[in-house]
Amino acid sequence: MYLSHFGLRNYPFEKTLKSDELLDTETQAEARARIGHLIELRGIGLLTGESGVGKTALCRQVLDTLHEGLHQVRYVAFSTGNVRDTYNAIATAFGLAESQSRAAVCRAIRAEMSRLVAEAGKLPVLVFDEAHHLGNDVLAEFKMLTNYRMDSSNRLCLLLVGLTELRNRLRMAVHEPLAQRIIVNCHIPALRHDEVGAYIEHRMRLAGADVPVFEPAAIEAVALASNRIPRQINRIAHHALIAAAADRARTVTDSHVNRAADEILL
């Protein structure tokens, strides 16, 4: 579409980057440190942010570095079901059999957590992505799942990842028991205004660009139209490159960005 025009190896804003290819910002560095702290403390953590800021990518960047011999990381997609369904989703993630009994599957999960820690020498790390979809009854149950009163240290590290609304829900009185057990609370904001240009140029370099393609005015236009959300930046920048190639322009201008934003109805 525009690869040959700009001499690129691949589409810079459509590819899902590997963990070691992500742009390193101050916010991400702080979030990585906090998640690392959570792993050390073996507790419950909360990671929130608006849609498209890169929460899941950040989690994977940190967790991909964990030693497989010392950690067992499992991801669970959001569940809109009841507590039993959620327990069964966790059981499946750890290779356990599902059960029609909520109590039975809960016991099986807790037993597996104990086995991993005591026998295999591994710390179970459970990441609940899209956790803002979880019902209040499910959120309340997480306190029980991670409650090992007879132990000096926790046997499960739980990270809840979701939209900002999840943070607001956990402030409700009904969730106070769970909120009190959250030891790491991290919120990922949009990119700073001065980081948008670095983000765009980083993605372009990874795709093979050896000279800047987006003019300063174009970067400013992308920042304004995208609200500095990486996923929105990707969409706008991709369509702006299409517009520039159609005009046979060697650089992307603010006019191309504005056309792109209009095209995707922003």
TAJO-V497382 format. One record per residue. N is the residue number from 1. D_LAST is the distance of its C-alpha to the last C-alpha in Angstrom with 2 decimals. Layout:
<<N/D_LAST> <N/D_LAST>>
This chain:
<<1/22.17> <2/22.17> <3/24.66> <4/27.70> <5/26.08> <6/25.32> <7/28.25> <8/26.43> <9/28.08> <10/25.06> <11/21.28> <12/20.53> <13/17.20> <14/18.12> <15/21.51> <16/22.31> <17/24.35> <18/27.86> <19/28.86> <20/30.60> <21/27.72> <22/25.29> <23/24.70> <24/27.08> <25/25.83> <26/27.92> <27/25.97> <28/26.40> <29/30.02> <30/30.70> <31/29.11> <32/31.20> <33/34.26> <34/33.73> <35/33.33> <36/36.41> <37/38.22> <38/37.34> <39/38.92> <40/42.02> <41/42.41> <42/41.78> <43/39.90> <44/36.72> <45/33.48> <46/30.03> <47/26.87> <48/23.62> <49/20.08> <50/16.51> <51/15.14> <52/14.71> <53/16.92> <54/19.70> <55/22.27> <56/23.81> <57/24.05> <58/25.76> <59/28.17> <60/29.15> <61/29.65> <62/32.20> <63/33.80> <64/34.25> <65/36.68> <66/38.93> <67/42.34> <68/42.60> <69/46.22> <70/45.44> <71/42.23> <72/40.96> <73/37.19> <74/35.64> <75/32.07> <76/31.47> <77/28.25> <78/27.30> <79/29.78> <80/29.43> <81/33.16> <82/36.16> <83/38.11> <84/40.24> <85/37.30> <86/35.85> <87/39.27> <88/39.59> <89/36.28> <90/37.67> <91/40.99> <92/39.47> <93/37.64> <94/41.06> <95/42.90> <96/44.69> <97/45.56> <98/43.71> <99/45.77> <100/45.84> <101/47.21> <102/44.84> <103/47.77> <104/48.88> <105/45.60> <106/45.13> <107/48.64> <108/47.93> <109/44.85> <110/46.77> <111/49.68> <112/47.54> <113/46.06> <114/49.65> <115/50.81> <116/48.14> <117/49.02> <118/52.78> <119/53.62> <120/50.94> <121/50.20> <122/46.44> <123/43.91> <124/41.55> <125/37.92> <126/35.69> <127/31.90> <128/30.14> <129/26.48> <130/23.96> <131/26.76> <132/24.77> <133/25.52> <134/29.23> <135/31.31> <136/33.34> <137/36.51> <138/35.32> <139/34.30> <140/37.71> <141/39.45> <142/38.21> <143/40.71> <144/43.49> <145/42.36> <146/42.56> <147/45.67> <148/48.64> <149/50.99> <150/53.99> <151/52.35> <152/52.07> <153/48.63> <154/45.78> <155/45.73> <156/42.01> <157/38.99> <158/35.99> <159/32.41> <160/29.84> <161/26.24> <162/23.40> <163/20.56> <164/21.38> <165/22.59> <166/25.50> <167/26.76> <168/26.77> <169/28.64> <170/31.24> <171/32.13> <172/33.51> <173/37.30> <174/37.54> <175/36.09> <176/38.26> <177/40.58> <178/37.77> <179/36.07> <180/39.46> <181/39.71> <182/36.43> <183/37.66> <184/34.46> <185/31.32> <186/28.39> <187/24.79> <188/22.25> <189/19.78> <190/16.79> <191/18.10> <192/19.77> <193/18.43> <194/21.37> <195/20.80> <196/17.53> <197/19.62> <198/22.27> <199/19.97> <200/18.63> <201/22.21> <202/23.63> <203/21.64> <204/22.53> <205/26.17> <206/26.42> <207/25.39> <208/28.12> <209/26.79> <210/29.72> <211/28.24> <212/25.00> <213/22.43> <214/19.50> <215/20.64> <216/20.52> <217/18.21> <218/15.78> <219/16.07> <220/15.49> <221/12.25> <222/11.12> <223/12.45> <224/10.67> <225/7.06> <226/8.06> <227/10.35> <228/12.94> <229/12.59> <230/14.35> <231/12.76> <232/9.23> <233/11.28> <234/12.97> <235/10.25> <236/9.02> <237/12.74> <238/13.94> <239/12.15> <240/13.13> <241/16.62> <242/16.67> <243/15.92> <244/18.59> <245/21.05> <246/20.71> <247/21.73> <248/24.41> <249/23.39> <250/24.85> <251/22.17> <252/18.40> <253/17.64> <254/14.92> <255/14.74> <256/13.99> <257/11.19> <258/9.61> <259/10.35> <260/8.89> <261/5.37> <262/6.10> <263/7.81> <264/5.77> <265/3.78> <266/0.00>>
